[in-house]
Amino acid sequence: MMKTAIVAGCRTPFTRAGTVLKELTAIDLGRIAVREVLARADVPADVVDHLVFGTVVHDPRAPNIAREVGLGVLPVTVPGSTVSMACASANRAITDAVGLIEGGQAQVVVAGGADSLSHIPIMVSDPLADTLVTASKAKTLKERMGAFAGIRPGHLVPQQPQIAEPSTGETMGEAAERMAKENRISREAQDAWALRSHRRAHAGLEDGRLTAEIAPVYPPPRYDQVVERDNGVRSDTSLEALAGLKPAFDRAHGSVTAGNASPITDGGAAVVLMSEKAAKSHGVEPLAYIRSFAITALDPAGQLLQGPAYAAPIALDRAGISMDDVDLMEMHEAFAAQVLSNLQALDSKTFAQEELGRSKKVGHPELGQINVMGGSIALGHPFGATGARLTTTLARELIRLDGEFGLLTVCAAGGMGFAMVIQRA
């Protein structure tokens, strides 16, 4: 049994890209989350042995976001390492932290992640890139001007960023659309799940459960207003409103829309992890312990976002429990079609036999025990931060609802799947 303790967790508000937090970089958002989570853990920064941070949209000017976050919050002697595993980047950061603690290399580690989708690096064409490099090496103005002689108007068009698989060219949304068709997930079921996400998230914001996890942010340049809530939660949406949205990826026959998919979002999140010994020596009461985790991969040309259905049973086995023992489940909602496909697979004996080599279905908790305060469809999805949000919510809600075991799952680009089991302290 693993003995890494989760002692605190928090995040910034998750806000739609291009809105109230657009002036803040991923580094800024990460620093806010790390500074606040240390305050909530009530431990000084100088006891931190390592910072592990995840991100997906890398800033080419600061490729090691962990180090830059740490330099703004922690002593300069604390190492910082960056990890990237698509939507499960913060989860990978957390498990790397577990490895440091379980391996005896650290006692206190801060882990998490951040992304600002308001700051997406725009790529240029290869001919323009080559020309710019050549021009930068020129010794005279004439040489510099000559380097641009072969540039044509088409070379100046920037490459539009998109969330697509390099191996297949398929976008994440197209993969979700294909899964909806292959698994016969109806538009009505997807919209109903999206509505559920918004309603539960709104309830969590209104009664303070969600806002208790959020560090207020005073955005530049004037710093005269405070952002304390996620701004993607729609308390006024309805099945009728969601049904009125047009399909986003298959205009003629599709069912995946902007309403039943997670929005592009800015945000940061972090957790403090400690060994049992460190928690006792610092007088810190853990929220939960990490019992196990599993990371799986499948062919991206297959059901790209089905990874959680493969990872969850392995994590449960490693924890020595079954799905019947799980009191709460937090599942990343990239798309409602993905969530419903994952749950369908977990509840299928055929899937268990043909894909997992198991004699009976894995199952899943009652729907009321899944995403009790909504999910990424309503709250948003800053790629590198979501895993730490899920971990924080699961640990806190296990305490509030008097549960013992919690299961967390995340699908990720590249056909990756992540699952983690935590146990209430």
C-alpha positions in Angstrom: 0.0 0.0 0.0 1.3 3.4 -0.9 1.7 5.9 1.9 1.9 9.2 0.1 -0.5 11.7 1.8 -2.5 14.4 0.0 -2.5 17.2 2.6 -3.9 20.1 0.6 -5.1 21.1 -2.8 -6.5 24.2 -4.5 -6.7 25.9 -7.9 -7.3 29.2 -9.6 -10.7 29.9 -11.1 -11.1 28.1 -14.4 -12.1 30.7 -17.0 -12.8 30.6 -20.7 -9.8 31.4 -22.8 -9.8 35.1 -23.9 -11.8 36.3 -20.9 -11.0 37.5 -17.4 -7.6 35.7 -16.9 -6.3 36.3 -20.5 -3.5 38.5 -19.3 -2.0 35.8 -17.1 0.4 33.2 -18.5 0.4 29.6 -17.4 3.4 30.5 -15.2 1.4 33.2 -13.5 -1.5 30.8 -12.9 0.8 28.1 -11.6 2.4 30.5 -9.1 -0.9 31.5 -7.8 -2.0 27.9 -7.2 1.3 26.9 -5.6 1.5 29.9 -3.3 -2.1 29.3 -2.1 -1.8 25.6 -1.7 1.2 26.0 0.6 -0.7 28.5 2.7 -3.6 26.0 2.9 -1.3 23.2 3.9 0.2 25.5 6.5 3.8 24.5 5.6 6.6 26.9 4.8 8.0 27.0 1.3 11.5 26.0 2.6 10.3 22.5 3.5 9.4 21.6 -0.1 11.9 19.2 -1.6 10.7 19.3 -5.2 8.1 20.8 -7.5 6.6 18.7 -10.3 4.3 20.6 -12.8 2.4 19.6 -15.9 1.5 21.6 -18.9 0.4 20.9 -22.5 0.7 24.1 -24.4 4.4 24.8 -23.8 5.8 28.3 -24.0 8.9 27.9 -26.2 10.5 30.8 -24.2 10.1 28.9 -20.9 10.1 25.2 -21.7 10.5 24.1 -18.0 7.3 25.7 -16.5 8.0 24.0 -13.2 11.2 25.8 -12.7 9.7 29.2 -13.6 6.7 28.6 -11.3 9.1 27.6 -8.5 11.3 30.6 -8.9 8.4 32.8 -8.2 7.2 31.0 -5.1 9.8 28.6 -3.6 13.4 28.9 -2.6 15.8 28.9 -5.5 17.3 25.7 -4.2 14.1 23.7 -4.9 14.3 21.8 -8.1 11.4 21.9 -10.6 10.6 19.4 -13.3 8.0 19.6 -16.0 5.9 16.7 -17.3 3.5 16.5 -20.2 1.0 13.8 -20.8 -1.8 15.6 -22.5 -4.9 16.0 -20.4 -3.4 13.8 -17.7 -0.3 16.0 -17.2 -1.1 17.0 -13.6 -1.9 13.4 -12.8 1.5 12.4 -14.2 3.0 15.2 -12.1 1.3 13.8 -9.0 2.5 10.2 -9.7 6.0 11.4 -10.3 5.8 13.1 -6.9 4.6 9.8 -5.4 7.7 8.1 -7.0 10.0 10.7 -5.3 8.4 10.2 -1.9 8.1 6.4 -2.1 11.6 6.2 -3.3 12.9 8.1 -0.4 14.2 11.0 -2.5 11.7 13.6 -1.1 9.5 14.1 1.9 7.4 17.1 0.7 6.5 17.6 -3.0 4.2 20.1 -4.6 2.6 18.8 -7.8 0.0 20.2 -10.2 -0.2 22.0 -13.5 -1.3 25.0 -15.5 -2.2 26.0 -19.0 -3.3 29.3 -20.5 -5.2 28.6 -23.7 -5.3 32.4 -24.2 -1.6 32.2 -25.0 -1.3 29.6 -27.7 2.0 29.7 -29.6 1.3 30.3 -33.3 3.5 28.4 -35.7 4.7 29.7 -39.0 5.3 27.7 -42.3 8.6 25.8 -42.7 9.8 28.1 -45.5 9.2 31.2 -43.4 10.9 29.6 -40.4 13.9 28.7 -42.5 14.1 32.2 -43.9 13.9 33.8 -40.4 16.8 31.6 -39.2 18.8 32.5 -42.3 18.1 36.2 -41.9 19.1 36.1 -38.2 22.6 34.8 -39.2 23.1 37.4 -42.0 25.9 39.8 -41.5 24.7 42.7 -43.7 21.4 44.3 -44.5 21.7 43.1 -48.1 22.2 39.5 -47.0 19.3 39.8 -44.6 17.0 41.2 -47.3 18.1 38.5 -49.8 17.1 35.8 -47.4 13.5 36.8 -48.0 13.7 36.6 -51.8 12.0 33.3 -52.0 9.1 34.0 -49.7 5.7 33.8 -51.2 2.4 35.2 -49.8 1.3 31.6 -48.9 4.4 31.2 -46.7 3.2 34.1 -44.5 0.0 32.4 -43.4 0.3 31.2 -39.8 -0.6 27.6 -39.1 -3.9 27.4 -37.3 -3.6 25.6 -34.0 -5.8 22.6 -33.4 -6.0 19.7 -31.0 -5.3 16.9 -33.3 -3.5 13.6 -33.2 -0.1 13.8 -35.1 -0.3 10.1 -35.9 -3.8 10.2 -37.5 -4.6 13.8 -38.1 -7.9 13.3 -36.3 -9.0 16.1 -33.9 -10.1 15.3 -30.4 -13.6 16.4 -31.3 -13.7 14.2 -34.4 -12.6 11.2 -32.2 -15.4 11.9 -29.7 -17.9 12.1 -32.6 -16.7 8.8 -34.0 -17.0 7.2 -30.5 -20.5 8.5 -30.1 -21.5 6.8 -33.4 -19.6 3.5 -32.7 -21.0 3.2 -29.2 -24.5 4.5 -30.1 -24.4 7.4 -27.6 -27.3 9.6 -28.5 -27.4 13.4 -28.8 -30.1 13.4 -26.1 -27.9 11.4 -23.6 -24.9 13.7 -24.3 -26.9 16.9 -23.7 -28.5 15.4 -20.6 -25.0 14.7 -19.2 -23.9 18.2 -20.0 -26.9 19.7 -18.3 -26.2 17.5 -15.2 -22.6 18.8 -15.2 -23.7 22.5 -15.2 -26.4 22.0 -12.6 -24.1 20.2 -10.2 -21.3 22.7 -10.7 -23.7 25.6 -10.1 -24.9 24.0 -6.9 -21.2 23.5 -5.8 -20.5 27.2 -6.5 -23.6 28.4 -4.7 -23.2 26.4 -1.6 -19.5 27.1 -1.3 -18.1 23.6 -1.9 -16.4 24.5 -5.1 -15.4 28.0 -4.2 -13.7 26.6 -1.1 -11.2 25.0 -3.5 -10.5 28.2 -5.5 -7.8 30.8 -4.9 -9.1 34.3 -5.7 -7.2 36.0 -8.5 -6.7 39.7 -9.1 -6.0 40.0 -12.8 -3.7 42.6 -14.4 -3.3 45.2 -15.6 -5.4 47.1 -13.0 -5.8 44.5 -10.3 -9.0 46.2 -9.2 -11.3 43.3 -9.6 -11.3 39.8 -8.1 -12.1 36.6 -9.9 -13.4 34.0 -7.5 -15.5 31.6 -9.6 -15.3 29.6 -12.8 -17.1 31.5 -15.6 -18.1 28.6 -17.8 -20.8 27.3 -15.5 -24.2 28.0 -17.1 -27.0 28.0 -14.5 -29.4 29.1 -17.2 -28.9 26.4 -19.7 -31.5 23.7 -20.4 -32.1 20.6 -22.5 -33.9 22.8 -25.0 -31.0 25.3 -25.2 -28.4 22.5 -25.6 -30.5 20.7 -28.2 -30.5 23.9 -30.3 -26.7 23.9 -30.8 -25.4 22.7 -34.1 -23.0 19.8 -34.3 -19.4 21.0 -34.3 -17.5 18.2 -36.1 -20.0 16.4 -38.3 -22.4 19.1 -39.5 -24.8 16.8 -41.2 -25.0 13.8 -38.9 -23.1 14.7 -35.7 -24.1 14.9 -32.1 -21.0 16.5 -30.4 -21.6 20.2 -29.9 -19.9 23.0 -28.1 -22.5 22.5 -25.4 -21.7 18.9 -24.6 -17.9 19.3 -24.8 -15.4 20.9 -22.4 -14.5 24.5 -23.3 -11.0 25.9 -24.0 -9.9 27.3 -20.6 -7.2 29.0 -18.6 -6.2 27.9 -15.1 -3.8 26.4 -12.7 -4.0 23.8 -9.8 -1.7 22.2 -7.3 -1.6 19.7 -4.4 0.8 19.2 -1.5 2.0 15.7 -1.1 3.9 14.4 1.9 5.3 11.2 3.3 3.5 9.9 6.4 6.6 10.8 8.4 6.7 14.4 7.1 3.0 14.9 7.7 3.4 13.8 11.3 6.5 15.9 11.9 4.9 19.0 10.5 1.6 18.4 12.4 -0.4 18.2 9.2 -3.6 16.2 9.0 -3.8 14.4 5.6 -7.0 14.6 3.5 -6.3 11.2 1.9 -3.7 8.7 0.9 -2.8 7.6 -2.7 -3.4 3.9 -2.8 -2.6 3.1 -6.5 -2.6 4.4 -10.0 -2.5 3.0 -13.5 -1.6 4.4 -16.9 -2.6 2.7 -20.1 -2.4 3.3 -23.9 -4.3 2.2 -26.9 -4.1 2.8 -30.7 -5.1 6.4 -31.4 -6.8 5.2 -34.5 -9.2 3.2 -32.3 -11.4 4.7 -29.7 -9.1 7.4 -28.7 -10.7 8.5 -25.5 -11.6 5.1 -24.1 -8.4 4.9 -22.0 -10.1 5.2 -18.6 -12.0 1.9 -19.2 -8.6 0.1 -19.5 -6.8 2.0 -16.7 -9.6 1.9 -14.0 -9.6 -1.9 -13.4 -5.8 -2.0 -13.2 -5.8 0.7 -10.5 -8.5 -1.0 -8.6 -6.6 -4.3 -8.7 -3.4 -2.6 -7.5 -5.3 -1.0 -4.6 -6.7 -4.4 -3.7 -10.4 -3.3 -4.0 -13.2 -3.7 -6.5 -15.6 -1.1 -8.0 -18.1 -2.1 -5.3 -15.7 -0.5 -2.7 -15.6 2.9 -4.5 -17.7 5.5 -2.7 -17.0 8.4 -5.1 -15.7 8.8 -8.6 -14.3 11.8 -10.4 -14.1 11.4 -14.2 -12.7 14.0 -16.5 -15.3 15.2 -18.9 -13.6 16.0 -22.2 -16.8 15.3 -24.0 -20.1 13.8 -22.8 -19.7 11.2 -25.5 -16.4 10.2 -24.0 -17.8 10.0 -20.5 -20.8 7.9 -21.6 -18.6 5.7 -23.7 -16.2 5.1 -20.7 -19.1 4.2 -18.4 -20.7 2.0 -21.0 -17.4 0.0 -21.4 -16.9 -0.3 -17.7 -20.4 -1.7 -17.4 -20.1 -4.2 -20.3 -19.3 -7.8 -19.8 -18.5 -8.1 -23.5 -15.9 -5.3 -23.2 -14.4 -6.9 -20.1 -14.0 -10.3 -21.9 -12.9 -9.1 -25.3 -10.7 -6.1 -24.3 -9.6 -6.7 -20.7 -9.5 -10.5 -20.6 -11.8 -10.5 -17.5 -14.7 -12.8 -16.9 -17.1 -10.2 -15.6 -17.7 -6.5 -16.1 -15.8 -3.9 -14.0 -18.9 -1.9 -13.3 -19.0 1.7 -12.0 -20.6 3.5 -9.0 -24.1 4.7 -9.1 -24.4 7.8 -11.3 -25.1 10.0 -8.2 -21.7 9.2 -6.9 -19.9 10.3 -10.1 -18.8 13.9 -10.5 -20.8 15.1 -7.5 -20.0 18.8 -8.3 -20.1 18.6 -12.1 -17.1 18.2 -14.3 -15.0 19.7 -17.0 -17.9 20.3 -19.4 -19.1 23.0 -16.9 -16.0 23.9 -15.0 -13.6 24.0 -18.0 -10.4 22.2 -18.8 -7.0 23.9 -18.7 -5.3 20.9 -20.0 -2.3 20.8 -17.6 -4.3 21.6 -14.5 -7.4 19.4 -14.6 -5.8 16.4 -12.9 -5.0 18.4 -9.8 -8.5 19.8 -9.7 -10.0 16.2 -9.8 -7.6 15.1 -7.0 -8.5 18.0 -4.8 -12.3 17.6 -5.2 -12.2 13.8 -4.7 -10.2 14.0 -1.5 -12.3 16.8 0.0 -15.6 15.2 -1.0 -14.7 11.9 0.4 -14.4 13.6 3.8 -17.6 15.6 3.4 -19.6 12.6 2.3 -17.9 10.2 4.8 -16.6 7.9 2.1 -13.5 5.7 2.2 -12.3 5.0 -1.4 -12.3 7.4 -4.3 -11.5 6.6 -8.0 -10.3 9.2 -10.4 -10.1 8.7 -14.2 -8.8 10.8 -17.1 -8.7 10.3 -20.8 -5.8 11.9 -22.7 -4.6 12.5 -26.3 -2.6 9.7 -27.9 -5.0 7.1 -26.7 -3.8 7.4 -23.1 -5.8 6.5 -20.0 -5.2 7.3 -16.3 -6.8 6.1 -13.1 -6.0 6.6 -9.5 -7.4 5.2 -6.2 -7.2 7.3 -3.1 -8.3 6.4 0.4 -9.6 8.8 3.0 -7.2 9.5 5.8 
